[in-house]
Amino acid sequence: MFETLPAPKLDAIIALMQAYAADPREGKIDLGVGVYRTEDGRTPVMAAVKAAEAQIVETQDSKSYLALAGDRAFLEQMEALLLGGAVPSERVAAVGTPGGTSAVRQICELVRTARPEAVIWVSAQTWPNHLPLIRAAGLNAQSYRYLDTQSGGLDRAGLFADLEHVSAGDVVLLHGCCHNPTGVDLAAQDWADMAALLERRGAVPFIDMAYQGFGEGLDADAGGLRHLAARLPEVLVAASCSKNFGLYRERVGIAMAIVAPDRRDTLAATLAGLNRQAFAFPPDHGGRVVSTILSDPSLRRSWQAELDAMRARVQDNRRALADALRAATGSDRFAGVGSAQGMFSILPLSPAEITALRDAHGVYVLGDGRANMAGLSSRNIMACAEAIRDVTR
Ligand SMILES: Cc1ncc(COP(=O)(O)O)c(C=O)c1O
């Protein structure tokens, strides 16, 4: 059966993780994989998560199956966290999923079930797993311009010009905040213009929200999503709790369709059916941790304070790297690093410069130049800036 099976190409992020792990050099710097890190390089369990887990161990008296959609309390708390009451609950159909990855996949499956000819429009720079997930669901993708490589900011004109080609019933995938990999987000006016364009073209936005809380704050980061949800008849959402709750390996996510109230039950049943055929019941433990934290005022305060501190650390690293790069290179070539949001930035480097950075200096960034600002620390920022100066002069 398997004689002709080709070996799959290793995912770029996983390949880089393996190369970093195998590198014996002392001062190597990992700016590759998208996880939060402390100053000393750890990805800790958040204090509120530890406390919620202790409560669950103490009080949980069954691990029997739940509903295909997962735990109701988790779905309700996540709806509030994401939508902040921007739309009535009668419009919201949602299911738990194993992480944000599965949420993206399940939304693609929903689109294929409803409208197999729909094209999913994806920003030219995007999370490397978006296109494989879309194609695995049997859908076609098209790209729209996003990053202005000259300024390091948004290519606003290119973005809106490309989306004029969207057809009615197509789906436009947008990063809710902290765009991965560019760190370039839409401003309030861009979201308003996006809503107007999607309304005019009859297209459906699909918001991938993987970093809520890492940009400007929990509510501000959901501002674009809430604006679209309040204004448009149909909005799709995939959200992850991997980063903002630090629950990476527990696999906690939610897939959501915001629709007219009279379509809600059909969407909820369809999403539950899609769960049934993919993995049946979503994992419970991580979702229960999330709902325990969000429904307990003291745990919620602790979680939010820790998340605020994580956001501040990443922002400080970003500014410090931008300053160090300006000082080391004597140019504004890397100015975009300082103005971006969230964990990532694209370093404007050529493929040869990215390879030299890794081979000669042990600094690991992805092949498109994506660098995780959380991987920096006060001990390595100068070394990192000097390595970038050396490979670019
Ligand atoms: C844009 C984006 N979407 C979705 C995900 C999925 O996250 P997870 O499946 O780990 O929850 C990620 C993770 O890096 C991401 O960056």
The ligand as an SDF file (V2000), in Angstrom:
LIG
                    3D

 16 16  0  0  0  0  0  0  0  0999 V2000
   -2.7130   32.7110   13.3000 C   0  0  0  0  0  0  0  0  0  0  0  0
   -2.8280   31.4440   14.0600 C   0  0  0  0  0  0  0  0  0  0  0  0
   -3.9700   30.7540   14.0190 N   0  0  0  0  0  0  0  0  0  0  0  0
   -4.1380   29.6130   14.6820 C   0  0  0  0  0  0  0  0  0  0  0  0
   -3.1160   29.0910   15.4570 C   0  0  0  0  0  0  0  0  0  0  0  0
   -3.3800   27.7810   16.1450 C   0  0  0  0  0  0  0  0  0  0  0  0
   -3.0060   27.6530   17.4350 O   0  0  0  0  0  0  0  0  0  0  0  0
   -3.2580   26.3360   18.3090 P   0  0  0  0  0  0  0  0  0  0  0  0
   -3.7430   25.2590   17.4100 O   0  0  0  0  0  0  0  0  0  0  0  0
   -1.9440   26.0020   18.9070 O   0  0  0  0  0  0  0  0  0  0  0  0
   -4.2820   26.7230   19.3130 O   0  0  0  0  0  0  0  0  0  0  0  0
   -1.8960   29.7610   15.5310 C   0  0  0  0  0  0  0  0  0  0  0  0
   -0.7760   29.2120   16.2920 C   0  0  0  0  0  0  0  0  0  0  0  0
    0.3640   29.5450   16.1770 O   0  0  0  0  0  0  0  0  0  0  0  0
   -1.7510   30.9810   14.8240 C   0  0  0  0  0  0  0  0  0  0  0  0
   -0.6200   31.6800   14.8670 O   0  0  0  0  0  0  0  0  0  0  0  0
  1  2  1  0
  2  3  1  0
  2 15  2  0
  3  4  2  0
  4  5  1  0
  5  6  1  0
  5 12  2  0
  6  7  1  0
  7  8  1  0
  8  9  2  0
  8 10  1  0
  8 11  1  0
 12 13  1  0
 12 15  1  0
 13 14  2  0
 15 16  1  0
M  END
$$$$
